[in-house]
Amino acid sequence: MEKPKIEGFEIRELKTQAEINKCIDLQAEIWGLDELGCMSPITLKALSSEEPKMAINLGGFLNGQLIAFQISLPTIEPSTIYVHMLGIVSKYRNLNIGTFMLNHLFNTLKQWNIKKAMWTYEPLEGRNANNYLNKSGARVIKYMPDYYQVVDEMSGGMPIDRFLVEVRLDDDFYNQKNGERKQALSFEEALSEIPIASVDFLPDTDKVLIEIPADLQKLKNASLEKALKVRLDTRQLFTEYINNRHFIIDKLYTSMSENKRKNYYLLQKSTN
């Protein structure tokens, strides 16, 4: 497992009230959530209970200071856990911390006989998509418009849509998916062989590509109007292919082209 590119970093479960309080403070810092949007300390304390064991809630500590966290929620679905939050202080992003924490979580969940982890994320964030799909083995199974109704700085006034993803912690499934990834088309091959869907072009094929912004936050800062148009256009595409036609996404093609970042989701009909 590739480790974060930072010395003095460790992962352990959140235990003390001070760690729980700091985790809640970081929710406001990372996402700009107001008090209503942050988790209650009573709730997080309960979720960190050992008797009974409620969930796996991890802290990422740099020289003893909490800089990242992951909160899970138990579900009534058999052998399934919901990863509610994964947050990293901004200056420590791009250091592989998120992927490392997820892989640490997956290994811990296997010890508790958990077979599946599920969570949501912003569909237009290419960095998260690359981490979740390409590095952590997740796949998108549903598109959910207007999923959250909260006040936060990160959404910037846009509707808060989310992808629902799952990771199946089954070795046979992982081996199959890894084999498929090794045979995947290159970025250039995909662009030349797979049609790119748009609101005016919805091809009836087994595979399509859908483009998302190179950097959603930069796009919003430059033009909220353009960002909102991308949200509404991709909402239409994802709803059609994922929710209506039952396609899944398990790969993001991302590469530099003409000195610009290009991101394309690969959508394909689900086989299982």
Secondary structure as the mmCIF struct_conf table of DSSP 4:
data_model
#
loop_
_struct_conf.conf_type_id
_struct_conf.id
_struct_conf.beg_label_comp_id
_struct_conf.beg_label_asym_id
_struct_conf.beg_label_seq_id
_struct_conf.end_label_comp_id
_struct_conf.end_label_asym_id
_struct_conf.end_label_seq_id
HELX_LH_PP_P HELX_LH_PP_P1 GLU A 2 PRO A 4
BEND BEND1 LYS A 5 ILE A 6
TURN_TY1_P TURN_TY1_P1 GLU A 7 GLY A 8
STRN STRN1 PHE A 9 GLU A 13
BEND BEND2 THR A 16 THR A 16
HELX_RH_AL_P HELX_RH_AL_P1 GLN A 17 TRP A 31
TURN_TY1_P TURN_TY1_P2 GLU A 35 GLY A 37
BEND BEND3 CYS A 38 CYS A 38
HELX_LH_PP_P HELX_LH_PP_P2 MET A 39 SER A 40
HELX_RH_AL_P HELX_RH_AL_P2 PRO A 41 LEU A 47
TURN_TY1_P TURN_TY1_P3 SER A 48 SER A 48
STRN STRN2 GLU A 50 GLU A 50
TURN_TY1_P TURN_TY1_P4 GLU A 51 PRO A 52
STRN STRN3 LYS A 53 LYS A 53
STRN STRN4 LEU A 58 LEU A 62
TURN_TY1_P TURN_TY1_P5 ASN A 63 GLY A 64
STRN STRN5 GLN A 65 PRO A 74
BEND BEND4 ILE A 76 GLU A 77
TURN_TY1_P TURN_TY1_P6 PRO A 78 SER A 79
STRN STRN6 THR A 80 ILE A 88
HELX_RH_3T_P HELX_RH_3T_P1 SER A 90 TYR A 92
TURN_TY1_P TURN_TY1_P7 ARG A 93 ASN A 94
BEND BEND5 LEU A 95 ASN A 96
HELX_RH_AL_P HELX_RH_AL_P3 ILE A 97 GLN A 111
TURN_TY1_P TURN_TY1_P8 TRP A 112 ASN A 113
STRN STRN7 LYS A 116 TYR A 121
TURN_TY1_P TURN_TY1_P9 PRO A 123 LEU A 124
HELX_RH_AL_P HELX_RH_AL_P4 GLY A 126 ALA A 129
HELX_RH_PI_P HELX_RH_PI_P1 ASN A 130 LYS A 135
TURN_TY1_P TURN_TY1_P10 SER A 136 SER A 136
STRN STRN8 ARG A 139 MET A 144
TURN_TY1_P TURN_TY1_P11 PRO A 145 ASP A 146
BEND BEND6 GLU A 153 GLU A 153
TURN_TY1_P TURN_TY1_P12 MET A 154 GLY A 157
BEND BEND7 MET A 158 MET A 158
STRN STRN9 ARG A 162 ARG A 168
HELX_RH_AL_P HELX_RH_AL_P5 ASP A 171 LYS A 182
TURN_TY1_P TURN_TY1_P13 GLN A 183 GLN A 183
HELX_LH_PP_P HELX_LH_PP_P3 ALA A 184 SER A 186
HELX_RH_AL_P HELX_RH_AL_P6 PHE A 187 GLU A 193
BEND BEND8 ILE A 194 ILE A 194
STRN STRN10 ILE A 196 ILE A 196
STRN STRN11 SER A 198 SER A 198
TURN_TY1_P TURN_TY1_P14 VAL A 199 ASP A 200
STRN STRN12 PHE A 201 PHE A 201
BEND BEND9 THR A 205 ASP A 206
STRN STRN13 LYS A 207 ILE A 212
BEND BEND10 ALA A 214 ALA A 214
HELX_RH_AL_P HELX_RH_AL_P7 LEU A 216 ALA A 222
HELX_RH_AL_P HELX_RH_AL_P8 LEU A 224 PHE A 238
HELX_RH_PI_P HELX_RH_PI_P2 THR A 239 ASN A 244
BEND BEND11 ARG A 245 ARG A 245
STRN STRN14 PHE A 247 SER A 257
TURN_TY1_P TURN_TY1_P15 GLU A 258 ASN A 259
STRN STRN15 LYS A 260 LYS A 269
#
